């Protein structure tokens, strides 16, 4: 499957199936100060994932009702990277 993003800003984009044009996901990250929350909704408008970033610290991700630290599902590959 090939994906088509509506914007180069992946945190504010729709994701479509490039072959069929079917909408798969809508990704929205409102511009705010402090905690930044990215919400991913499926084609039916249901929330499937939420990523919360807290300033310079790594954030948390919630998928299917399970909340975890982002580090547990996307570990850093270097001690110097955030």
ZADO-1210 file (C-alpha; in nm, 4 decimals, padded with zeros to 6 digits):
<atoms>
<atom x="00.0000" y="00.0000" z="00.0000" code="UNK" pos="1"/>
<atom x="00.1254" y="00.3475" z="-00.0846" code="UNK" pos="2"/>
<atom x="00.0271" y="00.6367" z="00.1386" code="UNK" pos="3"/>
<atom x="-00.0457" y="00.9896" z="00.0249" code="UNK" pos="4"/>
<atom x="-00.0078" y="01.2752" z="00.2764" code="UNK" pos="5"/>
<atom x="-00.1968" y="01.5989" z="00.2090" code="UNK" pos="6"/>
<atom x="00.0798" y="01.8119" z="00.3598" code="UNK" pos="7"/>
<atom x="00.4536" y="01.8031" z="00.4163" code="UNK" pos="8"/>
<atom x="00.3694" y="01.8797" z="00.7805" code="UNK" pos="9"/>
<atom x="00.2912" y="01.5224" z="00.8808" code="UNK" pos="10"/>
<atom x="00.1513" y="01.6255" z="01.2190" code="UNK" pos="11"/>
<atom x="-00.1290" y="01.8198" z="01.0399" code="UNK" pos="12"/>
<atom x="-00.2245" y="01.6073" z="00.7437" code="UNK" pos="13"/>
<atom x="-00.4704" y="01.3608" z="00.6042" code="UNK" pos="14"/>
<atom x="-00.3424" y="01.0178" z="00.5032" code="UNK" pos="15"/>
<atom x="-00.5009" y="00.8548" z="00.2005" code="UNK" pos="16"/>
<atom x="-00.4501" y="00.5292" z="00.0139" code="UNK" pos="17"/>
<atom x="-00.2662" y="00.6482" z="-00.2997" code="UNK" pos="18"/>
<atom x="-00.4222" y="00.3784" z="-00.5192" code="UNK" pos="19"/>
<atom x="-00.7872" y="00.4133" z="-00.4204" code="UNK" pos="20"/>
<atom x="-00.7941" y="00.7680" z="-00.2808" code="UNK" pos="21"/>
<atom x="-00.9704" y="00.6371" z="00.0298" code="UNK" pos="22"/>
<atom x="-00.9159" y="00.8433" z="00.3445" code="UNK" pos="23"/>
<atom x="-00.7348" y="00.6383" z="00.6080" code="UNK" pos="24"/>
<atom x="-00.6418" y="00.8860" z="00.8819" code="UNK" pos="25"/>
<atom x="-00.6657" y="01.2503" z="00.9801" code="UNK" pos="26"/>
<atom x="-00.3753" y="01.3794" z="01.1904" code="UNK" pos="27"/>
<atom x="-00.4182" y="01.7093" z="01.3772" code="UNK" pos="28"/>
<atom x="-00.1842" y="01.8973" z="01.6100" code="UNK" pos="29"/>
<atom x="-00.3253" y="02.2315" z="01.7225" code="UNK" pos="30"/>
<atom x="-00.0695" y="02.5064" z="01.7795" code="UNK" pos="31"/>
<atom x="-00.0447" y="02.5662" z="02.1545" code="UNK" pos="32"/>
<atom x="00.2087" y="02.6622" z="02.4185" code="UNK" pos="33"/>
<atom x="00.3217" y="02.3944" z="02.6632" code="UNK" pos="34"/>
<atom x="00.1878" y="02.0448" z="02.6066" code="UNK" pos="35"/>
<atom x="00.1428" y="01.9625" z="02.2388" code="UNK" pos="36"/>
<atom x="-00.1219" y="01.7009" z="02.1586" code="UNK" pos="37"/>
<atom x="-00.1413" y="01.5180" z="01.8260" code="UNK" pos="38"/>
<atom x="-00.4644" y="01.3275" z="01.7610" code="UNK" pos="39"/>
<atom x="-00.5000" y="01.0583" z="01.4940" code="UNK" pos="40"/>
<atom x="-00.8531" y="00.9730" z="01.3783" code="UNK" pos="41"/>
<atom x="-00.9548" y="00.6955" z="01.1408" code="UNK" pos="42"/>
<atom x="-01.1813" y="00.7407" z="00.8380" code="UNK" pos="43"/>
<atom x="-01.4885" y="00.7174" z="01.0651" code="UNK" pos="44"/>
<atom x="-01.3661" y="01.0027" z="01.2873" code="UNK" pos="45"/>
<atom x="-01.2812" y="00.7748" z="01.5786" code="UNK" pos="46"/>
<atom x="-00.9690" y="00.8568" z="01.7796" code="UNK" pos="47"/>
<atom x="-00.7154" y="00.5766" z="01.7298" code="UNK" pos="48"/>
<atom x="-00.4059" y="00.7390" z="01.8838" code="UNK" pos="49"/>
<atom x="-00.3019" y="01.0431" z="02.0869" code="UNK" pos="50"/>
<atom x="00.0544" y="01.1673" z="02.1328" code="UNK" pos="51"/>
<atom x="00.1237" y="01.4226" z="02.4054" code="UNK" pos="52"/>
<atom x="00.4589" y="01.5981" z="02.4118" code="UNK" pos="53"/>
<atom x="00.5496" y="01.7882" z="02.7259" code="UNK" pos="54"/>
<atom x="00.7954" y="02.0650" z="02.6370" code="UNK" pos="55"/>
<atom x="01.1475" y="01.9311" z="02.5904" code="UNK" pos="56"/>
<atom x="01.0716" y="01.5991" z="02.7607" code="UNK" pos="57"/>
<atom x="00.9629" y="01.2938" z="02.5724" code="UNK" pos="58"/>
<atom x="00.5899" y="01.2443" z="02.5757" code="UNK" pos="59"/>
<atom x="00.3290" y="00.9739" z="02.6063" code="UNK" pos="60"/>
<atom x="00.1312" y="00.7899" z="02.3421" code="UNK" pos="61"/>
<atom x="-00.2126" y="00.6341" z="02.3831" code="UNK" pos="62"/>
<atom x="-00.3217" y="00.3645" z="02.1373" code="UNK" pos="63"/>
<atom x="-00.6262" y="00.1438" z="02.1839" code="UNK" pos="64"/>
<atom x="-00.6768" y="00.2773" z="02.5361" code="UNK" pos="65"/>
<atom x="-00.3260" y="00.1803" z="02.6466" code="UNK" pos="66"/>
<atom x="-00.1041" y="00.4699" z="02.7536" code="UNK" pos="67"/>
<atom x="00.2744" y="00.4372" z="02.7519" code="UNK" pos="68"/>
<atom x="00.5846" y="00.6500" z="02.7553" code="UNK" pos="69"/>
<atom x="00.7010" y="00.7172" z="02.3995" code="UNK" pos="70"/>
<atom x="01.0443" y="00.5834" z="02.4966" code="UNK" pos="71"/>
<atom x="00.8975" y="00.2338" z="02.5452" code="UNK" pos="72"/>
<atom x="00.7667" y="00.2125" z="02.1881" code="UNK" pos="73"/>
<atom x="01.0250" y="00.4368" z="02.0146" code="UNK" pos="74"/>
<atom x="01.3556" y="00.4094" z="02.2039" code="UNK" pos="75"/>
<atom x="01.6285" y="00.6625" z="02.1418" code="UNK" pos="76"/>
<atom x="01.9146" y="00.5419" z="01.9256" code="UNK" pos="77"/>
<atom x="02.1572" y="00.7800" z="02.0962" code="UNK" pos="78"/>
<atom x="02.1872" y="00.9345" z="02.4404" code="UNK" pos="79"/>
<atom x="02.2299" y="01.2782" z="02.2802" code="UNK" pos="80"/>
<atom x="01.9031" y="01.2750" z="02.0815" code="UNK" pos="81"/>
<atom x="01.5602" y="01.3669" z="02.2134" code="UNK" pos="82"/>
</atoms>
